[in-house]
Amino acid sequence: MKTERNLMNISSVMFALNFSILAFYSLICMTTTYRICESLGAHDFLNTVRQVPQYPWQMPVQSLSLYVLLCGVSFFKRFRPIEHFPFRVTIFAVEVALCAGIIASVNFYYNGVALLVLADLVHYIRSNKMRLCIIVILSLLFAFGRYDIVQQFTSGIPFGAYLDFYNPMTQSWFTGLESLMVCLNILLFVLYMILLFTSQKDENERIRKLNEQLNQANDQLRDYAINMERMTEMRERNRLAREIHDTLGHTLTGIIMGADAGLALFDVAPEESRKRIEIVAQSARDGLTDVRRSIKALRPDALERSSLPQALTELVENFRLTTAAQIAYFQETEELQLDQDEEDALYRVVQEGLTNAVRHGKSDRIEIRITRNEDVVAVFIRDNGTGCGELEEGFGLRHMRERLEMLGGTMSYGNLSRNAEDGYTGFFIVVRLPVRNRRED
């Protein structure tokens, strides 16, 4: 903030100084012209310069009016940041045009206003290409916008001709004041640019350090998330293992003891043996119910709350919203009421297919199509991503295939044709799952 305030102060001094310099040239030319006319020396002056001067009031009115307009544009840009790129380029072009007009309006006696505009634009331009373009244009304007250069191409009266009207002492004062103001403008410009680039270098260094800290924090957060995920998985596995172990241990112990007792009584007391076997069967059914209850905790929450069609629709919509990917989802079957393990498998297939398409394929268009032919449900997934250079089966695909094979299903995948007309040129997955008639638990 301190550096920015110093830059603004230097800029304000430069604006005031350039106004003074333009007023200096304009007023001397105007005043001298009137004094020449009053002293009846116009004939000698015209014989010397061999050029009819413009109306005395034109130079101060034109130059100072254009300069005030330039100040207005600059301060508008400073206090009303412009985000729209074409409008911003237009504002910059207007400033350069006003700068050229000001230099021409004072008959090319003074070109230091180009340094003022250069400092002002470089401050507010962040694009390196645009900066370079502005620097080249204004540097050329500063280098060639001088009277001793342009007099070869345009007619005009040299500033020295007006100073010749005065005595040597007055000429020395005017020349010294002119040199002082011009040198001071150049000095302020150099100071401004040094301070600007130094502050930007410091800002870039500060941003670089902040990025390093942010990357370190992200790495730590990623490691923490991975560790937390592992710990959560471990705790959940231990919990499920303990629960299943306790349930199966208790149930199997009862079954073994009951079966042994039933066998021992089978010959001597058949009725008692039958009762024992019935108790064992009931214990086995109760144990199976407990195991199913534990395994059920592994189901996706969406399938616990709703049916498979609703869960898939919700999955696709949520994924579309979170990734901004265009997802075409077609469920071309009315009957999609399956057993829990089949529903779990199909849900995980669609979930993994969406994730792989965006994460690995970098795709933004995905098509999912679910069909059913009698007792076979098919899932087709394709995208417009980068595909896969080497078709190596990772953990996700291997897990999907193993899950499907346990249910008698199949899965195929690969890269799509790069010449497809519909835009899907990335990766595809085809799953076929033979399903049972749904049973009620």
C-alpha positions as CSV (number, residue, x, y, z in Angstrom):
1,M,0.0,0.0,0.0
2,K,2.9,2.4,0.8
3,T,4.5,1.7,-2.6
4,E,1.2,2.2,-4.4
5,R,0.7,5.5,-2.5
6,N,4.2,6.7,-3.5
7,L,3.5,5.8,-7.2
8,M,0.3,7.7,-7.1
9,N,2.1,10.7,-5.6
10,I,4.8,10.7,-8.3
11,S,2.2,10.3,-11.0
12,S,0.3,13.3,-9.6
13,V,3.4,15.4,-9.6
14,M,4.1,14.3,-13.2
15,F,0.6,15.3,-14.3
16,A,1.0,18.7,-12.7
17,L,4.5,19.2,-14.1
18,N,3.4,18.3,-17.6
19,F,0.5,20.7,-17.4
20,S,3.0,23.4,-16.4
21,I,5.3,22.6,-19.3
22,L,2.5,22.6,-21.8
23,A,1.2,25.9,-20.3
24,F,4.8,27.3,-20.5
25,Y,5.2,26.6,-24.3
26,S,1.7,27.6,-25.1
27,L,1.7,30.9,-23.2
28,I,5.1,31.9,-24.4
29,C,4.0,31.4,-28.0
30,M,0.7,33.2,-27.5
31,T,2.1,36.0,-25.5
32,T,5.1,36.5,-27.8
33,T,2.9,36.6,-30.9
34,Y,0.7,39.3,-29.3
35,R,3.8,41.3,-28.2
36,I,5.3,41.1,-31.7
37,C,2.1,42.4,-33.2
38,E,1.9,45.2,-30.6
39,S,5.5,46.2,-31.3
40,L,4.9,46.4,-35.0
41,G,7.6,43.8,-35.6
42,A,5.4,41.3,-37.4
43,H,7.0,42.0,-40.8
44,D,10.5,41.3,-39.6
45,F,9.3,38.2,-37.7
46,L,7.6,36.8,-40.8
47,N,10.7,37.4,-42.9
48,T,12.7,35.5,-40.3
49,V,10.4,32.4,-40.0
50,R,8.9,32.6,-43.5
51,Q,5.8,31.0,-42.0
52,V,2.5,32.5,-41.0
53,P,1.8,31.4,-37.3
54,Q,-1.5,30.1,-36.2
55,Y,-3.9,32.1,-34.2
56,P,-2.3,32.8,-30.8
57,W,-5.1,31.3,-28.8
58,Q,-5.1,28.0,-30.7
59,M,-2.0,26.4,-29.1
60,P,-3.0,26.9,-25.4
61,V,-6.7,26.0,-26.0
62,Q,-5.9,22.9,-28.0
63,S,-3.0,21.6,-26.0
64,L,-4.5,22.2,-22.6
65,S,-7.9,21.0,-23.6
66,L,-6.5,17.7,-24.9
67,Y,-4.4,17.4,-21.8
68,V,-7.3,17.9,-19.5
69,L,-9.2,15.2,-21.5
70,L,-6.1,12.9,-21.1
71,C,-6.1,13.5,-17.3
72,G,-9.8,12.7,-17.2
73,V,-9.4,9.4,-19.1
74,S,-6.4,8.4,-16.9
75,F,-8.1,9.1,-13.6
76,F,-11.3,7.4,-14.8
77,K,-9.2,4.3,-15.6
78,R,-7.5,4.6,-12.2
79,F,-10.6,4.8,-10.0
80,R,-12.9,2.7,-12.2
81,P,-11.0,-0.5,-13.0
82,I,-12.1,-1.8,-16.4
83,E,-12.4,-5.6,-16.8
84,H,-13.8,-5.8,-20.3
85,F,-10.8,-6.4,-22.6
86,P,-12.0,-4.6,-25.8
87,F,-13.1,-1.6,-23.7
88,R,-9.8,-1.6,-21.9
89,V,-7.9,-1.7,-25.2
90,T,-10.0,1.2,-26.5
91,I,-9.2,3.3,-23.4
92,F,-5.5,2.7,-23.9
93,A,-5.7,3.6,-27.6
94,V,-7.5,6.8,-26.7
95,E,-4.7,7.8,-24.3
96,V,-2.1,7.2,-27.0
97,A,-4.1,9.2,-29.5
98,L,-4.5,12.1,-27.1
99,C,-0.8,12.0,-26.3
100,A,0.0,12.3,-30.1
101,G,-2.5,15.1,-30.4
102,I,-1.0,17.0,-27.5
103,I,2.5,16.7,-28.9
104,A,1.3,18.0,-32.3
105,S,-0.8,20.8,-30.8
106,V,2.4,22.4,-29.2
107,N,4.1,22.1,-32.6
108,F,6.3,19.3,-31.4
109,Y,8.2,21.6,-29.0
110,Y,7.6,19.1,-26.2
111,N,7.3,15.3,-26.3
112,G,7.8,14.5,-22.6
113,V,4.0,13.8,-22.3
114,A,4.7,10.5,-24.0
115,L,6.7,9.5,-20.9
116,L,3.8,10.4,-18.7
117,V,1.4,8.2,-20.7
118,L,3.9,5.4,-20.9
119,A,4.3,5.4,-17.1
120,D,0.6,5.5,-16.6
121,L,-0.2,2.7,-19.0
122,V,2.6,0.4,-17.9
123,H,1.2,0.6,-14.4
124,Y,-2.3,-0.6,-15.3
125,I,-1.4,-3.1,-18.1
126,R,-0.7,-6.6,-16.8
127,S,-0.3,-8.4,-20.2
128,N,3.4,-8.6,-21.2
129,K,2.5,-8.5,-24.9
130,M,0.4,-5.4,-24.6
131,R,3.0,-3.8,-22.4
132,L,5.6,-4.4,-25.0
133,C,3.4,-2.9,-27.7
134,I,2.6,0.2,-25.7
135,I,6.3,0.7,-24.8
136,V,7.3,0.5,-28.5
137,I,4.6,2.9,-29.7
138,L,5.3,5.5,-27.0
139,S,9.0,5.2,-27.3
140,L,8.8,5.9,-31.0
141,L,6.5,8.8,-30.3
142,F,9.0,10.2,-27.7
143,A,12.0,9.6,-30.0
144,F,10.6,11.1,-33.2
145,G,8.0,13.6,-31.8
146,R,10.6,16.4,-31.8
147,Y,10.5,19.6,-33.8
148,D,14.0,19.2,-35.2
149,I,12.9,15.8,-36.7
150,V,9.4,16.6,-37.9
151,Q,10.3,20.0,-39.4
152,Q,11.6,18.2,-42.4
153,F,8.1,16.8,-43.1
154,T,5.8,19.6,-41.8
155,S,5.9,23.4,-41.7
156,G,6.2,25.2,-38.4
157,I,7.9,27.9,-36.5
158,P,10.8,26.9,-34.2
159,F,10.4,27.7,-30.5
160,G,13.7,29.5,-30.6
161,A,12.2,32.1,-33.0
162,Y,9.8,33.2,-30.3
163,L,12.6,33.4,-27.7
164,D,14.7,35.6,-30.1
165,F,12.2,38.4,-29.5
166,Y,13.5,38.7,-25.9
167,N,16.8,40.0,-24.6
168,P,19.6,37.5,-23.9
169,M,18.9,37.5,-20.1
170,T,15.2,36.7,-20.6
171,Q,16.1,34.0,-23.1
172,S,18.5,32.4,-20.6
173,W,15.8,32.4,-18.0
174,F,13.3,30.8,-20.3
175,T,15.8,28.3,-21.7
176,G,16.9,27.3,-18.2
177,L,13.3,26.9,-17.0
178,E,12.5,24.8,-20.0
179,S,15.5,22.5,-19.4
180,L,14.8,22.2,-15.7
181,M,11.2,21.2,-16.2
182,V,12.0,18.7,-19.0
183,C,14.8,17.1,-17.0
184,L,12.6,16.9,-13.9
185,N,9.9,15.1,-16.0
186,I,12.5,12.6,-17.2
187,L,13.8,12.1,-13.7
188,L,10.4,11.6,-12.3
189,F,9.6,9.1,-15.1
190,V,12.8,7.1,-14.3
191,L,12.0,7.2,-10.6
192,Y,8.5,6.0,-11.3
193,M,9.5,3.1,-13.4
194,I,12.2,2.0,-11.0
195,L,9.7,2.1,-8.1
196,L,7.0,0.3,-10.2
197,F,9.2,-2.6,-11.4
198,T,10.8,-3.0,-8.0
199,S,7.3,-3.2,-6.4
200,Q,6.1,-5.6,-9.0
201,K,9.2,-7.8,-8.5
202,D,8.6,-7.8,-4.8
203,E,5.0,-8.6,-5.4
204,N,5.9,-11.5,-7.7
205,E,8.3,-12.8,-5.1
206,R,5.6,-12.6,-2.4
207,I,3.1,-14.4,-4.6
208,R,5.8,-17.1,-5.4
209,K,6.4,-17.6,-1.7
210,L,2.6,-17.7,-1.0
211,N,2.2,-20.3,-3.8
212,E,5.0,-22.4,-2.3
213,Q,3.3,-22.2,1.1
214,L,0.0,-23.0,-0.5
215,N,1.5,-26.0,-2.3
216,Q,3.0,-27.2,0.9
217,A,-0.3,-26.8,2.7
218,N,-2.0,-28.7,-0.1
219,D,0.5,-31.5,0.1
220,Q,0.1,-31.7,3.9
221,L,-3.7,-31.6,3.5
222,R,-3.5,-34.3,0.9
223,D,-1.3,-36.5,3.1
224,Y,-3.7,-35.8,6.0
225,A,-6.7,-36.8,3.9
226,I,-5.0,-40.0,2.7
227,N,-4.1,-40.9,6.2
228,M,-7.6,-40.1,7.5
229,E,-9.1,-42.2,4.7
230,R,-6.8,-45.1,5.5
231,M,-7.6,-44.8,9.2
232,T,-11.3,-44.6,8.5
233,E,-11.1,-47.6,6.2
234,M,-9.1,-49.5,8.8
235,R,-11.6,-48.6,11.6
236,E,-14.5,-49.6,9.4
237,R,-12.9,-52.8,8.4
238,N,-12.1,-53.6,12.0
239,R,-15.6,-52.8,13.1
240,L,-17.2,-54.9,10.4
241,A,-14.6,-57.7,11.0
242,R,-15.4,-57.7,14.7
243,E,-19.1,-57.6,14.1
244,I,-19.1,-60.4,11.5
245,H,-16.6,-62.4,13.6
246,D,-18.7,-62.1,16.7
247,T,-21.9,-63.0,14.8
248,L,-20.4,-65.9,13.0
249,G,-18.4,-67.1,16.0
250,H,-21.4,-67.2,18.2
251,T,-23.7,-68.7,15.5
252,L,-21.2,-71.3,14.3
253,T,-20.4,-72.3,17.9
254,G,-24.1,-72.8,18.6
255,I,-24.6,-74.7,15.4
256,I,-21.7,-77.1,16.0
257,M,-22.8,-77.8,19.6
258,G,-26.4,-78.2,18.6
259,A,-25.5,-80.5,15.7
260,D,-23.2,-82.6,17.9
261,A,-26.0,-82.9,20.5
262,G,-28.5,-83.8,17.8
263,L,-26.3,-86.5,16.4
264,A,-25.7,-88.0,19.9
265,L,-29.5,-88.2,20.5
266,F,-30.4,-89.3,16.9
267,D,-30.6,-93.0,17.8
268,V,-31.8,-92.9,21.4
269,A,-34.2,-90.0,21.3
270,P,-35.2,-89.1,17.7
271,E,-37.8,-86.4,18.8
272,E,-35.3,-84.7,21.0
273,S,-32.7,-84.8,18.2
274,R,-35.3,-83.3,15.8
275,K,-35.9,-80.4,18.2
276,R,-32.1,-79.9,18.5
277,I,-31.8,-79.7,14.7
278,E,-34.7,-77.3,14.4
279,I,-33.0,-75.1,17.0
280,V,-29.7,-75.3,15.0
281,A,-31.5,-74.3,11.8
282,Q,-33.2,-71.3,13.4
283,S,-29.8,-70.3,14.9
284,A,-28.3,-70.5,11.4
285,R,-31.1,-68.3,9.9
286,D,-30.7,-65.7,12.7
287,G,-26.9,-65.7,12.1
288,L,-27.4,-65.2,8.4
289,T,-29.7,-62.3,9.1
290,D,-27.1,-60.7,11.3
291,V,-24.4,-61.1,8.7
292,R,-26.6,-59.6,6.0
293,R,-27.3,-56.7,8.3
294,S,-23.5,-56.1,8.6
295,I,-22.8,-56.5,4.9
296,K,-25.7,-54.1,4.1
297,A,-23.7,-51.3,5.7
298,L,-21.4,-51.5,2.6
299,R,-24.1,-50.5,0.2
300,P,-24.1,-47.0,-1.4
301,D,-26.2,-44.6,0.6
302,A,-28.1,-43.6,-2.5
303,L,-29.4,-47.2,-2.9
304,E,-30.4,-47.2,0.7
305,R,-32.5,-44.1,0.2
306,S,-34.1,-44.8,-3.2
307,S,-34.4,-47.2,-6.1
308,L,-31.7,-48.0,-8.6
309,P,-33.1,-45.8,-11.4
310,Q,-33.6,-42.8,-9.0
311,A,-30.1,-43.4,-7.5
312,L,-28.5,-43.4,-11.0
313,T,-30.3,-40.3,-12.0
314,E,-29.2,-38.5,-8.9
315,L,-25.6,-39.7,-9.4
316,V,-25.5,-38.4,-12.9
317,E,-27.1,-35.1,-12.0
318,N,-24.8,-34.5,-9.0
319,F,-21.7,-35.4,-11.1
320,R,-22.9,-33.0,-13.9
321,L,-23.2,-30.2,-11.4
322,T,-19.9,-30.8,-9.7
323,T,-17.8,-31.3,-12.8
324,A,-19.7,-29.2,-15.4
325,A,-19.4,-32.1,-17.8
326,Q,-22.1,-32.7,-20.4
327,I,-23.7,-36.0,-19.6
328,A,-26.2,-37.7,-21.9
329,Y,-28.0,-40.3,-19.8
330,F,-30.4,-42.8,-21.4
331,Q,-32.2,-45.5,-19.5
332,E,-33.9,-47.5,-22.2
333,T,-35.6,-50.0,-20.0
334,E,-38.6,-49.7,-17.8
335,E,-37.8,-52.7,-15.7
336,L,-34.7,-52.1,-13.5
337,Q,-35.7,-53.6,-10.2
338,L,-32.9,-56.0,-9.3
339,D,-31.4,-57.8,-6.4
340,Q,-29.2,-55.8,-4.1
341,D,-25.8,-57.2,-5.3
342,E,-26.8,-56.5,-8.9
343,E,-27.9,-53.0,-8.1
344,D,-24.7,-52.4,-6.2
345,A,-22.6,-53.7,-9.2
346,L,-24.4,-51.5,-11.8
347,Y,-24.3,-48.4,-9.6
348,R,-20.6,-48.9,-9.1
349,V,-20.0,-49.4,-12.8
350,V,-21.7,-46.1,-13.7
351,Q,-19.9,-44.3,-10.8
352,E,-16.5,-45.6,-11.8
353,G,-17.1,-44.9,-15.5
354,L,-18.0,-41.3,-14.8
355,T,-15.0,-40.8,-12.5
356,N,-12.5,-42.3,-14.9
357,A,-13.8,-40.3,-17.9
358,V,-13.2,-37.0,-16.1
359,R,-10.2,-37.8,-14.0
360,H,-8.1,-39.8,-16.4
361,G,-9.7,-39.0,-19.8
362,K,-10.1,-35.2,-19.2
363,S,-13.4,-35.4,-21.0
364,D,-16.3,-33.0,-20.9
365,R,-18.8,-35.0,-22.8
366,I,-20.0,-38.4,-21.5
367,E,-22.8,-40.7,-22.8
368,I,-24.3,-43.4,-20.6
369,R,-26.9,-45.8,-22.0
370,I,-28.6,-48.7,-20.1
371,T,-30.6,-51.3,-21.9
372,R,-32.1,-54.7,-21.1
373,N,-32.7,-57.7,-23.3
374,E,-34.7,-60.2,-21.4
375,D,-32.5,-61.2,-18.4
376,V,-29.4,-59.3,-19.5
377,V,-28.8,-55.7,-18.5
378,A,-26.2,-53.8,-20.6
379,V,-24.4,-50.6,-19.7
380,F,-22.6,-48.5,-22.4
381,I,-20.3,-45.7,-21.4
382,R,-18.3,-43.5,-23.8
383,D,-16.6,-40.1,-23.6
384,N,-14.7,-37.6,-25.7
385,G,-11.6,-37.6,-23.6
386,T,-8.0,-38.4,-24.4
387,G,-8.4,-42.1,-24.2
388,C,-5.7,-44.4,-22.9
389,G,-2.2,-44.7,-24.4
390,E,-1.5,-48.2,-23.0
391,L,-4.5,-50.2,-22.0
392,E,-3.5,-51.2,-18.5
393,E,-6.2,-52.4,-16.1
394,G,-6.0,-50.2,-13.0
395,F,-7.5,-50.8,-9.6
396,G,-10.9,-49.3,-10.5
397,L,-11.4,-51.4,-13.7
398,R,-10.1,-54.5,-12.1
399,H,-12.4,-54.1,-9.2
400,M,-15.4,-53.5,-11.5
401,R,-14.5,-56.6,-13.6
402,E,-14.1,-58.8,-10.4
403,R,-17.4,-57.6,-9.0
404,L,-19.1,-58.4,-12.3
405,E,-17.5,-61.8,-12.7
406,M,-18.8,-62.8,-9.3
407,L,-22.3,-62.2,-10.7
408,G,-21.6,-63.9,-14.0
409,G,-21.2,-60.6,-15.9
410,T,-18.6,-59.4,-18.4
411,M,-16.9,-56.1,-19.1
412,S,-15.0,-54.8,-22.2
413,Y,-13.3,-51.5,-22.7
414,G,-10.9,-49.7,-25.0
415,N,-10.2,-46.5,-27.1
416,L,-12.8,-45.2,-29.5
417,S,-12.1,-44.3,-33.1
418,R,-10.4,-40.9,-33.5
419,N,-12.6,-40.3,-36.6
420,A,-16.0,-40.6,-35.0
421,E,-18.4,-38.1,-36.4
422,D,-20.4,-37.7,-33.2
423,G,-17.5,-36.3,-31.2
424,Y,-17.0,-39.3,-28.9
425,T,-13.4,-40.2,-29.6
426,G,-12.1,-41.1,-26.1
427,F,-12.7,-44.3,-24.1
428,F,-15.6,-46.8,-23.9
429,I,-16.8,-49.3,-21.4
430,V,-19.4,-52.0,-22.2
431,V,-20.9,-54.1,-19.3
432,R,-23.3,-57.0,-19.7
433,L,-24.8,-58.5,-16.5
434,P,-27.3,-61.4,-16.5
435,V,-29.8,-60.7,-13.7
436,R,-32.0,-62.9,-11.6
437,N,-35.7,-62.2,-11.1
438,R,-35.9,-60.0,-8.1
439,R,-36.5,-61.7,-4.8
440,E,-38.1,-60.2,-1.8
441,D,-36.1,-60.5,1.4
